[in-house]
Every structure is written in C-alpha cells, then in structure tokens.
C-alpha cells in the first residue's frame, strides 16, 4: 500500500515537472522585439516581404524578386541566416514587426512623412511612383485616362492598407471631387493588375515598377498615367532599432557599390 502511495506521488511530481518545463519552454520561445545583440546571438535575421514579382516570387521551383535577392546579399555580407516570410497585407507586416515576429519589412515602401511617424527607414533603395493601371481601348473613340481630373467619380482598386490610399485621398481634395477607393484585403498588386487585364475591374493603382513588370505579360495594359510624384522607397524597421538600422544601412550601402547589385537593380527597375 505504501509503495502504491509513493508511486502516485512520484507520478504526480513527474507530471508537475514536465508541465513546468513545457511552460518554461513556451515562455522562452515567445516572440518579442529583439535587440541587435539578440539577433547576432541567434544568428538569424527575420524578414517579412511582399508577395509580388518585384519583391518575392515563386516561379516553378525557384524564388526570385529584388527584395528577396537583396536580402540574400545582406545575409552573405552580415554572416546572418535570412528567414523570409511573404505577407501581402502591410498592416499584418507592421504588426509582426512591432511584436517582434519580424526584424525588418523588406518591401518597397514610399518614405512619406505620415509613415515616418510610425517606422524607421533604411537608405533609399529606389525611386518609384504610383500609377493608374487601365486597359488600352479596344473600341475606337474610347480614350485612356491621362488627366487626373478625369478620375472624378471613378472607383480605384488598391491593396488593403497600402500607402496609396493617402495619395488618392489627397488627389481627390486636389481635384475637388470624389474618387472612390476599393481596398482588397485578399489580393496583392499582382492579382489586381491581372483583374484589370481580364476586365474584371476597370482601374487599379500600384507601384509603377510592379505595373511595368506585369505589363510585359499583359500588353493590353497601360500604366503611363501618374497618380503620385516620384518618391524614395526603402525598407522599414521599428523606430527604436537604431543599432540594427545603422548596420543594415552599412550593409546596403556597401552592396550598392557592387556590380552584381547594379545588374540586379537594372533587371527590375
């Protein structure tokens, strides 16, 4: 009877110990914003990027994209392993950055005063602008929109939470009329451009670089009407990540002097 009693106690203690160990393991693996020293110790740089032909794209069994290739170059230069997660939704990327799930947002974000209040930006990676994506007229007499005043009353599709929304709202004030915005939470810029090409929607607004890349496969598209001025675009970090930002800027600046970077840039922009 005593032996049986001791056995029960032993089993109970074992269950408690296993439970505590599992809890401690869970606590230790909880996501949190990491310092640069923690990143160095872990040896892994966590990056979230957009899923577009410009940023990160899976074709067959190979990956491509400007931001993907640049991230790999940074991994080589820094000695860190690069962990890349594709995410279309910008808000989710920012949430993941702030929670510590990611260390860097590696997608082409326009450096505007509004976004600079929320995020820190790297050195500029490129110049880009927002353009109107529309179909070339199939019928005689129908014209392309070239004057921004002609956007009054039109519905423009954009990726959900894209900085584009601010520009369109400002443009509506500038022309003194309403421009309707339809935000797509499921689709990225690539899908919106394809929807314009197939006639499912009439207009989309996205980065000129992405539109130009896509128009190679869809010659029926026109992307020559500007919606915004030319802007610097960069990667983003948390506002207080000054040490990581300084290191990242150094890596990028050094890489930008290399011939392979120039070839990469020319192939996308």
ChimeraX attribute file (.defattr): number of C-alpha atoms within 10 A of each C-alpha:
attribute: neighborCount
match mode: 1-to-1
recipient: residues
	/A:1	6
	/A:2	7
	/A:3	8
	/A:4	9
	/A:5	9
	/A:6	11
	/A:7	12
	/A:8	12
	/A:9	12
	/A:10	12
	/A:11	11
	/A:12	11
	/A:13	12
	/A:14	12
	/A:15	12
	/A:16	12
	/A:17	12
	/A:18	11
	/A:19	12
	/A:20	12
	/A:21	12
	/A:22	12
	/A:23	12
	/A:24	12
	/A:25	11
	/A:26	11
	/A:27	10
	/A:28	10
	/A:29	9
	/A:30	10
	/A:31	13
	/A:32	14
	/A:33	17
	/A:34	17
	/A:35	16
	/A:36	17
	/A:37	11
	/A:38	11
	/A:39	16
	/A:40	15
	/A:41	10
	/A:42	12
	/A:43	14
	/A:44	16
	/A:45	21
	/A:46	20
	/A:47	22
	/A:48	27
	/A:49	25
	/A:50	25
	/A:51	20
	/A:52	24
	/A:53	22
	/A:54	23
	/A:55	21
	/A:56	24
	/A:57	18
	/A:58	12
	/A:59	9
	/A:60	6
	/A:61	5
	/A:62	7
	/A:63	12
	/A:64	15
	/A:65	20
	/A:66	22
	/A:67	25
	/A:68	24
	/A:69	16
	/A:70	19
	/A:71	21
	/A:72	16
	/A:73	18
	/A:74	21
	/A:75	17
	/A:76	13
	/A:77	13
	/A:78	17
	/A:79	13
	/A:80	18
	/A:81	17
	/A:82	19
	/A:83	15
	/A:84	19
	/A:85	16
	/A:86	18
	/A:87	18
	/A:88	21
	/A:89	20
	/A:90	20
	/A:91	13
	/A:92	13
	/A:93	24
	/A:94	21
	/A:95	12
	/A:96	20
	/A:97	23
	/A:98	18
	/A:99	15
	/A:100	18
	/A:101	19
	/A:102	26
	/A:103	26
	/A:104	29
	/A:105	28
	/A:106	27
	/A:107	28
	/A:108	24
	/A:109	23
	/A:110	26
	/A:111	20
	/A:112	13
	/A:113	8
	/A:114	10
	/A:115	14
	/A:116	13
	/A:117	9
	/A:118	13
	/A:119	19
	/A:120	19
	/A:121	22
	/A:122	21
	/A:123	17
	/A:124	18
	/A:125	18
	/A:126	16
	/A:127	16
	/A:128	20
	/A:129	18
	/A:130	25
	/A:131	24
	/A:132	25
	/A:133	30
	/A:134	23
	/A:135	22
	/A:136	16
	/A:137	13
	/A:138	9
	/A:139	7
	/A:140	6
	/A:141	7
	/A:142	9
	/A:143	10
	/A:144	14
	/A:145	17
	/A:146	12
	/A:147	10
	/A:148	15
	/A:149	15
	/A:150	13
	/A:151	22
	/A:152	15
	/A:153	12
	/A:154	13
	/A:155	16
	/A:156	20
	/A:157	25
	/A:158	25
	/A:159	25
	/A:160	20
	/A:161	15
	/A:162	21
	/A:163	19
	/A:164	22
	/A:165	19
	/A:166	13
	/A:167	15
	/A:168	22
	/A:169	14
	/A:170	14
	/A:171	20
	/A:172	19
	/A:173	12
	/A:174	11
	/A:175	14
	/A:176	11
	/A:177	14
	/A:178	16
	/A:179	21
	/A:180	16
	/A:181	17
	/A:182	14
	/A:183	15
	/A:184	17
	/A:185	12
	/A:186	10
	/A:187	15
	/A:188	20
	/A:189	26
	/A:190	18
	/A:191	14
	/A:192	23
	/A:193	30
	/A:194	19
	/A:195	16
	/A:196	20
	/A:197	24
	/A:198	14
	/A:199	12
	/A:200	11
	/A:201	17
	/A:202	18
	/A:203	21
	/A:204	24
	/A:205	27
	/A:206	25
	/A:207	23
	/A:208	23
	/A:209	20
	/A:210	22
	/A:211	26
	/A:212	20
	/A:213	16
	/A:214	21
	/A:215	17
	/A:216	10
	/A:217	11
	/A:218	17
	/A:219	12
	/A:220	15
	/A:221	22
	/A:222	20
	/A:223	23
	/A:224	16
	/A:225	18
	/A:226	18
	/A:227	21
	/A:228	17
	/A:229	12
	/A:230	14
	/A:231	16
	/A:232	17
	/A:233	21
	/A:234	20
	/A:235	23
	/A:236	26
	/A:237	23
	/A:238	22
	/A:239	14
	/A:240	11
	/A:241	17
	/A:242	14
	/A:243	12
	/A:244	19
	/A:245	22
	/A:246	12
	/A:247	14
	/A:248	19
	/A:249	16
	/A:250	16
	/A:251	17
	/A:252	20
	/A:253	15
	/A:254	13
	/A:255	17
	/A:256	15
	/A:257	10
	/A:258	10
	/A:259	10
	/A:260	12
	/A:261	18
	/A:262	12
	/A:263	10
	/A:264	15
	/A:265	15
	/A:266	9
	/A:267	10
	/A:268	15
	/A:269	15
